[in-house]
Amino acid sequence: MLLWIRSILDKYSIVFWKKARRDLEDIYAYIAVECMEPEIARSVIEKIQETIQSLETMPNRYREIRQGKYAKMGYRKVSVKKFIIFYKVSLQHKKVSIVTIQHEARDM
């Protein structure tokens, strides 16, 4: 039982694919510049980053994607303030790869 609890609480490293980093920059730029709301942009980015950091523990708590572009390939998703974080978990390497971050209105 103790081994099972310890494995659930293991920390995973978080890595960003280049696309996910660009997505964060684009989200900030759109909200801060195009919408002229820099405070809201900071708040949204902070919430996205907090959610990503929370994936260090128990990253499998969100379901695998079953429909769309990322279906049945081991990808998972979590929603944050109208954005969806797509990620993949490597149990063997204890790693969470952030693949992309998209607005929920996009057809994925």
Beta strands, then each sheet from edge to edge (+ up, - down):
strand 1: 13-16
strand 2: 75-80
strand 3: 83-90
strand 4: 95-103
sheet 1: 1+ 4+ 3- 2+
end
